[in-house]
C-alpha cells in the first residue's frame, strides 16, 4: 500500500484503533498489486497453477486470470466460467484483498462463500494470494 501512495500511520493499526480503508475500483486495485500476486504464486506450492478466480461483492467484482507462468492479469467482471468464485460483502472483500481478515473464520461463520468448494487446497490458494498481515505494534499508545 505504501508503494501506491497510502500513508501508514496510527490509524492503520489493525484492531488497535480505527482502520478506514475502502476499495472503490477492485479491478484497478488488483491490477496495481498483480505483480505482487504473481510473485506470491511463483513462490508457493501453487506455482504452475493456471485458472480464473472471480471475486464478487455487492458492488465490487473482478476476475484474476492466472497463467501457467504465474503471471496475473485482471478483468473487470466475473464470468460464469471461473474456476473459483469468492463471494462476500464489499467490506469483507476489501478486508480480504488488503490482508486484514482470516478467510477460515469468515467461512465458518458463513460470512464468505467459495465456489465450487471450500477445501484445504482452495483455502491455501486464497491465503497465498491474500495472506493475513500481522498486526503492527505501535509505540505511541
Number of C-alpha atoms within 10 A of each C-alpha: 11 7 8 9 7 8 11 10 8 17 14 16 16 16 11 14 10 11 13 7 12 13 16 12 13 26 21 15 17 21 17 16 16 21 15 16 21 19 15 20 22 17 11 13 12 16 16 15 14 16 14 21 22 25 23 21 18 11 10 20 20 23 25 25 19 21 16 12 13 21 19 24 20 21 18 15 16 17 14 8 10 17 14 20 21 19 19 21 14 19 14 19 24 20 18 20 21 19 15 20 20 16 23 16 11 14 15 10 9 10 14 18 17 19 15 12 12 16 11 10 11 15 15 17 17 18 19 17 20 21 19 17 12 10 12 12 11 10 6 5 6
